[in-house]
Amino acid sequence: WVYEYRDLTRTSGISVIGRSAVGMEFSVRDIFFLRGGYGTGYPNAGIGIRRAGAEFSLTYMNDDIGSGYHQLRDTKYVLHYQIRPF
């Protein structure tokens, strides 16, 4: 489980919901994983495979890029490959 609270001083003027993010990861034998969450007012999700020295995942994520809350949604699909030599 993850909880993230952004902009503690509330400089942006956005509501608490808009500055909060929550998520969780479900892992099967630490090899296959599913991730899901909610951040900046939008859903996020991911799926992947993890090995001892590498990780490969596909993520669907959303973010606000406007000057206000829920003004302009930016959707991204991220293909991620990570190698861990140590």
N, C-alpha and C positions, 0 to 999 in steps of 0.2 A: 504494500500500500504506500502511496505517496500523497502528500498534501503540500502545496506550494502557495504561499501568499506573497504577491508582488506589490511593490509600491507601498511600503509600510507607512510612509509619511503622507500618503494620498495626494501627492503632487498632481497626478493626472486628473483627479476629480471623478474618476470612474467608481461605480459601486463596488462593494465587497465581492459580490458574485463575479463581476468582470475582472477582478484582480486575483481571484482564487483559481487554483487548478487542483484536481484530484485525479488519481489514476490507480490502476492495479495491474499486476502481471500474474498470469496463471502459467505455470511451467510443468511440463510432463518430463520427469526424470532429468531435469536440467538440460534437455536437448531441444525440445519443441516448446515454443511459448506463444501466448496470445496476450496482447496488451490492450487496454481500453481506458479511456479517461475523458475528462471534460475540462477544458481550459479556455479562458477568455471568452466564455459564453458559447463555445462550440464543442462538438464531440471530436475525439481523436481515437485512432485504433491502429494496431499493428500486429503482425504475425512474423515469426522467424524461427530459425534454427541456430542453436548454439553448440559449439564443440569446444574442446579444451583450448585450442589456439585460435579460434575464429568465431565470428558471428555474422549471419546473413539475415537481413530483415527487410520487410516492406511496410511502410508506415503511411497512414492517411492522417493529415493534420490540417487544422484550420487556425487562423489568427486574424485579429482585427488590424487593419492598416489605416483606417480612417482616423480622424481627429476626435471621434466620439465612440461611445459604446454601441456595438452592432451597426456601425455605419457602413463599413466596407469589408466584406469577408474575402480572405485570401486562402484558397485551398491548395495544398501541396501534397504530392505523392513522392515519398523519399525511398529510394532503394539504397540500402546501407550494407556495406561489407567492411568488416573490421578484422584485422589480423593482430593477434597478441603474441609476440615472440617470447615473452617472459612470463 
